[in-house]
Amino acid sequence: MLKEKISKIEFIDLQAQRHALKHSIPGVLERVLEHGAFILGPEVKTLEEKLTAYTGAEETITCSDGTDALRLLLLAKQVGPGDAVFVPSFTFASTAEVIAQANATPVFIDVCPITFNMDLQSLEQAIKTLDKSLKPKGIIAVDLFGLPANYPAIHQLAEQHQLWVIADSAQSFGGGYQDKKVGNLATMTSTSFFPSKPLACYGDGGAIFTNDKELANVIRSLRNHGCGQHRYDHIHVGMNSRLDTMQAAILIEKLAIFPQERARREQIATLYRQELPDNLQLPSMMPDYTHAWGLYTVVCPEGVRDALMQHLQECHIPSNVYYRKPLHLQPAYQHYPRAAQQLAVTEKISQQVLSLPMHPYLSDEQVAYISQCVKSYFKA
Ligand SMILES: Cc1ncc(COP(=O)(O)O)c(C=O)c1O
């Protein structure tokens, strides 16, 4: 196949999506400009209702971003000094950052080599060997690259040890397990609407989902300076973490096309599975799980990733590595406890993972071209 026939391949194509929405977005932004309720305006409430209907969670609270969604949950759970919270090391910094900022202790857990999500044995080992000076409080599981973590098993373990569970679903909005969607898989869920996420706004945005009405009311107060019934009553020490009305208006439009976009991501993942060579470990298609395909991440054979990336670049194909250095080896986090001295799977796969272009506007021809270029690397 000739490269000349393929239009430019983007890693995530926000312009193609913008084009698809060009008739709706300007109008909804104009409406916000007209009514002028820029903070907690009517679109925020509408979006929360629509997100509740989509996810099946009983309560949705939008907020400034996915990091604040985690922060608000920790604030509501009163996490503080002396508390330990278990997190995978193979994740974005936010998952652990919010724990450290609460002056609590993140405890790093290894991941499963197939799903890239929290490994249950490593989690159990960390709980059992936790330093006696720390109080185990909760678990933040991450749905890495869009595949939900094993919440039934995580909740079971959490119950045995009286821990709460937060799903960091920043990368997995649209995913699910059996007949339930992300937002309704864990007792508390956070997500992000950062521009590159499966459901994304044109700036920062985030949300919290829960079935716990009381918790939802506390978080609604916390995101708005801890206010009570009246705006200038303060019943909690809160923060400012509200989703802008403009971003809510954009998200309402993007949510309307989200089911088709998610279905197209699934088709692209299936095409990749058919066409990529078996030199690569492809992402798992687990029975019962719905992958959100936030990222399409393969595991390369040892020692070939950088050369393959270079080859793809020469073929004008962008690729990225999430994450080159796991958190427990980062200068800011290396002094925190971990399940074992070495988090062997995390350390190994962080050297080998590679994310290929994944967005709903990739054509079949582009996926075939990407796959052919990967094949040509291994044939050379
Ligand atoms: C796993 C994970 N958690 C949390 C976040 C934080 O989201 P935000 O950028 O909206 O603060 C991200 C964002 O990339 C993420 O990937």
PDBQT file of the ligand as one rigid body, heavy atoms in Angstrom, charges set to zero:
ROOT
HETATM    1  C1  LIG A 401      -4.919   7.505  35.185  1.00  0.00    +0.000 C 
HETATM    2  C2  LIG A 401      -5.155   8.982  35.280  1.00  0.00    +0.000 A 
HETATM    3  N1  LIG A 401      -5.606   9.501  36.433  1.00  0.00    +0.000 NA
HETATM    4  C3  LIG A 401      -5.845  10.807  36.566  1.00  0.00    +0.000 A 
HETATM    5  C4  LIG A 401      -5.638  11.676  35.525  1.00  0.00    +0.000 A 
HETATM    6  C5  LIG A 401      -5.849  13.132  35.752  1.00  0.00    +0.000 C 
HETATM    7  O1  LIG A 401      -6.769  13.742  34.931  1.00  0.00    +0.000 OA
HETATM    8  P1  LIG A 401      -6.697  15.319  34.630  1.00  0.00    +0.000 P 
HETATM    9  O2  LIG A 401      -5.612  15.530  33.641  1.00  0.00    +0.000 OA
HETATM   10  O3  LIG A 401      -8.050  15.633  34.084  1.00  0.00    +0.000 OA
HETATM   11  O4  LIG A 401      -6.430  16.008  35.911  1.00  0.00    +0.000 OA
HETATM   12  C6  LIG A 401      -5.163  11.198  34.296  1.00  0.00    +0.000 A 
HETATM   13  C7  LIG A 401      -4.923  12.115  33.177  1.00  0.00    +0.000 C 
HETATM   14  O5  LIG A 401      -4.175  11.865  32.261  1.00  0.00    +0.000 OA
HETATM   15  C8  LIG A 401      -4.912   9.809  34.162  1.00  0.00    +0.000 A 
HETATM   16  O6  LIG A 401      -4.466   9.284  33.015  1.00  0.00    +0.000 OA
ENDROOT
TORSDOF 0
